[in-house]
Amino acid sequence: MQRSPTRRQILRSTALAGIVAIAGCSTTNREANASSTSTTSPTSTNATETTPTATTEATLTPPASIDDWLANANGYRDDTPRYGPGAQPSIEVGHPVEDGLSFDPPVIEVAPMTNVTWDWTGHGGLHNVVALDGTFDSGRPNAQPGTAYHYIFEDPGTYPFVSEPHRDEGMRGAVFVREPPSTGNQTVDMWVVDSSNFDGTVVDRTDADTAKITVGTKGNRGHLAFEPPVLKISTGTTVEWKWTGNGGGHNVVFLNADIHSGQVTHESGVHFRHRFEQRGTYRYACQPHRALGQKGAIIVE
């Protein structure tokens, strides 16, 4: 879908902060909203007011392959953070990385109706946020730290975006809007939804006396995941947690149960065992990396 030249002229003549766009609207309604939205210019007297060279519509054509698009995205390491329903994720604009400037994180996965905010760091000069299919557009590039732009993603889909002044240098990203994976167990799903290696699978070990979980496997933008994230066992089963030695220090701490591995450890090997005697759903996390999504659940039948 191409954007109206009139709308681009209107957006480029207004300041950036505080623009709100609602996904799923028709092209006509989106243009009308863009024309009528009140905006506020940055208050700092040091703000740079430079008019960028206009970008042709051809350069904003959605890519034929999202994988090829992301292969050249600065800061992208083939791991996508996931945010569950009700989350309000933010993306830094102008984050320095080894290969240049980036969005941080460059790629996220969210549920429909998620409000995503882009926050300007002030690094790297002028930036903006423009969807390649014209779905959202923050307006003319801005260099002011503290500037923010947000957009509510209503419809499932893939939304690649770019900072126009730095597109050729790899400052690009994408938002994946998808229904969250589900096991059918709401308690489990709400707990592990933001673990990037969770895909809705429940690994069944109800026929085993011992089950194993790997600590520090790949996920959550590093080696910050449990594998499997969801395990089903029978009463009387002993679960062993084996550290890989990757991802820094980890531990295992259960929610609403006095079960934990003790101190954080970096060493590889089996550092924790627990025999589950009572039926129920048990949730746990690595304490240092809980906020990053290193979580797991055990269903005892």
C-alpha positions in Angstrom: 0.0 0.0 0.0 1.5 3.3 -1.0 1.1 6.5 1.1 -0.5 9.6 -0.2 2.1 12.3 -1.1 -0.3 14.8 0.6 0.0 12.9 3.9 3.8 12.8 3.7 3.9 16.6 3.2 1.6 17.1 6.1 3.6 14.8 8.4 7.0 16.3 7.4 5.7 19.8 8.2 4.8 18.9 11.8 7.0 17.9 14.8 7.4 14.3 15.9 6.6 13.8 19.6 3.2 12.5 20.7 1.8 11.3 17.4 -0.6 8.4 17.9 -1.8 6.2 15.1 -4.3 3.4 15.3 -3.7 0.2 13.3 -6.3 -1.3 11.1 -7.9 2.0 9.9 -8.7 2.6 6.3 -6.3 4.6 4.3 -8.8 7.5 4.2 -9.3 7.5 7.9 -5.5 7.3 8.6 -4.8 10.2 6.4 -7.6 12.2 8.0 -6.3 11.4 11.5 -2.7 12.3 10.5 -4.0 15.7 9.3 -5.9 16.5 12.4 -3.6 15.1 15.2 -2.2 17.7 17.5 1.6 17.5 17.8 4.1 19.1 20.1 7.6 20.3 19.1 10.6 19.5 21.4 11.1 22.3 23.9 14.9 22.3 23.9 16.5 25.3 22.1 19.3 22.9 20.9 16.9 20.9 18.7 18.1 20.6 15.1 15.5 21.6 12.5 16.9 20.2 9.3 14.7 19.3 6.4 15.8 15.9 5.0 15.9 15.0 1.4 12.6 13.5 0.3 12.5 9.7 0.0 10.7 8.4 -3.0 7.9 5.9 -2.6 9.9 3.3 -4.5 12.4 3.1 -1.7 9.7 2.2 0.8 8.4 -0.8 -1.0 8.0 -3.8 1.4 10.7 -6.4 0.9 10.1 -9.6 -1.0 11.7 -11.5 1.9 11.6 -10.4 5.5 14.6 -12.7 6.3 16.7 -10.9 3.6 15.5 -7.5 5.0 16.6 -8.4 8.6 19.9 -10.0 7.5 21.1 -6.4 7.0 19.5 -4.9 10.1 22.1 -3.6 12.6 22.0 -5.3 15.9 19.8 -8.2 14.8 21.0 -11.6 15.9 18.2 -13.9 14.7 16.4 -13.9 18.1 13.1 -12.0 18.5 11.8 -10.9 22.0 8.1 -11.7 22.5 5.7 -9.5 24.4 2.4 -10.9 25.6 -1.0 -9.3 25.8 -1.1 -6.1 27.8 2.6 -5.4 27.5 3.8 -2.0 26.3 7.2 -2.6 24.7 9.5 0.2 23.8 12.2 0.4 21.1 15.3 2.7 21.4 15.9 4.8 18.3 19.6 5.4 17.6 21.2 2.7 19.7 24.9 2.3 19.1 26.1 -1.2 18.1 29.3 -2.6 16.5 27.9 -2.3 13.0 26.5 1.2 13.4 23.3 2.6 14.7 20.3 0.5 15.3 16.8 0.1 16.7 17.0 -1.7 20.0 15.6 -4.3 19.9 15.4 -4.2 16.1 12.7 -6.9 15.9 9.9 -7.7 18.4 6.9 -10.0 18.4 3.7 -8.6 20.0 0.0 -9.6 20.3 -2.7 -7.7 18.4 -3.8 -4.5 20.1 -0.3 -3.8 21.5 0.9 -0.2 21.9 4.6 0.0 20.8 6.7 3.1 21.6 9.8 4.2 19.9 12.1 6.4 22.1 14.8 8.6 20.7 18.2 8.3 22.4 19.7 11.4 20.8 22.6 9.3 19.3 23.4 9.5 15.6 21.6 12.6 14.5 18.3 12.7 12.7 15.9 9.7 12.8 12.3 8.8 12.1 10.2 5.6 12.0 8.5 4.7 8.8 6.7 1.5 7.9 7.7 0.2 4.4 4.0 -0.4 3.6 2.9 3.0 4.8 1.0 1.7 7.8 2.7 4.2 10.2 5.0 7.2 9.8 6.4 9.3 12.6 7.0 12.3 10.3 10.2 14.2 9.5 13.5 13.0 11.0 14.3 14.4 14.5 17.4 14.4 16.6 16.0 15.4 19.9 16.4 12.9 22.8 13.2 12.3 24.7 11.1 12.3 21.5 8.7 9.4 21.4 6.4 8.0 18.8 3.8 5.2 19.4 1.5 3.1 17.4 -1.2 0.5 18.3 -0.9 -2.6 16.2 -4.4 -3.9 15.7 -4.0 -6.4 12.9 -1.8 -9.5 12.7 1.0 -9.2 10.1 4.6 -8.4 9.5 5.6 -4.7 9.6 9.1 -3.9 8.5 10.2 -0.3 9.2 13.2 2.0 8.8 14.8 5.2 9.8 14.9 7.0 6.4 18.2 9.0 7.0 20.1 5.8 8.0 18.4 3.1 5.9 21.4 2.5 3.7 23.6 2.0 6.8 21.3 -0.8 8.2 19.0 1.1 10.6 16.0 -1.0 10.0 13.7 -3.4 11.9 10.3 -5.2 12.0 7.3 -5.8 14.3 5.7 -9.2 14.0 2.1 -9.1 15.2 0.8 -12.6 16.0 -1.6 -14.4 18.3 0.5 -15.7 21.3 1.3 -19.4 21.4 -0.9 -21.5 23.7 -0.8 -24.8 25.5 -4.4 -24.5 26.5 -3.4 -23.9 30.1 -4.0 -20.3 30.9 -1.8 -20.2 34.0 1.2 -21.6 32.0 0.6 -19.5 28.9 0.4 -16.2 30.8 3.7 -17.0 32.6 5.9 -18.2 29.7 4.4 -16.1 26.8 7.4 -13.8 26.8 9.9 -16.6 26.6 11.1 -16.4 23.0 11.7 -20.2 22.7 8.1 -21.0 23.9 6.0 -22.2 20.9 3.0 -23.7 22.7 4.6 -27.2 23.0 4.3 -29.2 26.2 7.1 -31.8 26.5 5.5 -34.9 28.0 7.7 -36.9 30.4 4.9 -38.5 32.4 6.3 -42.0 31.7 9.8 -41.2 33.1 11.2 -41.3 36.6 13.6 -38.5 35.8 13.3 -35.5 33.5 15.9 -32.9 32.4 15.8 -29.2 31.8 18.6 -27.2 30.2 19.5 -23.9 31.9 21.1 -21.2 29.7 20.0 -22.5 26.3 19.6 -20.1 23.3 16.7 -17.6 23.6 15.6 -14.2 24.8 18.5 -12.5 22.9 21.2 -14.6 24.3 21.6 -17.9 26.2 18.8 -16.9 28.5 16.2 -19.7 28.3 15.1 -23.0 29.8 14.7 -25.9 27.4 12.0 -27.2 27.4 10.1 -24.1 28.7 7.1 -26.2 29.6 7.4 -29.8 30.9 4.7 -32.3 32.0 5.5 -35.0 34.5 3.9 -37.5 36.8 3.9 -37.3 40.6 7.1 -38.8 42.1 9.2 -37.6 39.1 12.6 -36.0 39.8 13.5 -33.0 37.6 17.2 -32.2 37.0 18.3 -28.7 35.8 21.6 -28.8 33.9 23.5 -25.6 33.3 25.2 -25.0 29.9 27.7 -22.5 31.3 26.4 -19.9 28.8 24.5 -16.7 29.3 26.1 -15.6 32.6 25.0 -16.7 36.0 21.6 -18.5 36.5 19.5 -20.0 39.2 16.1 -21.6 39.5 13.5 -20.0 41.8 9.9 -21.1 41.9 6.9 -18.8 42.2 4.6 -19.4 45.2 6.5 -22.5 46.3 9.6 -22.9 48.6 11.7 -24.5 45.8 14.9 -22.9 44.6 18.4 -23.8 43.6 20.1 -21.3 45.8 22.9 -19.0 44.7 23.4 -17.9 41.1 26.1 -20.1 39.4 28.0 -19.8 36.1 29.4 -23.3 36.0 28.2 -26.0 33.7 26.6 -29.2 35.1 23.6 -30.4 37.0 23.2 -28.0 40.0 19.7 -28.6 41.1 17.3 -31.5 41.5 13.8 -31.7 42.9 11.3 -34.5 43.3 7.7 -33.4 42.7 5.2 -35.2 45.0 2.1 -33.0 44.6 0.0 -32.4 41.6 -0.3 -28.9 40.2 1.2 -26.2 38.0 4.6 -24.9 39.1 6.1 -21.7 37.6 9.7 -20.8 38.0 12.4 -18.4 36.6 16.0 -17.5 36.6 16.0 -14.6 39.1 18.6 -12.4 37.3 17.0 -12.9 33.9 13.3 -13.1 34.7 12.5 -9.7 33.2 14.2 -10.9 29.9 11.9 -13.9 29.7 14.0 -16.8 31.2 10.9 -18.6 32.6 9.6 -22.1 32.8 6.7 -24.2 34.0 6.1 -27.7 35.1 2.7 -29.4 35.0 2.5 -32.3 37.5 -0.2 -34.9 36.9 
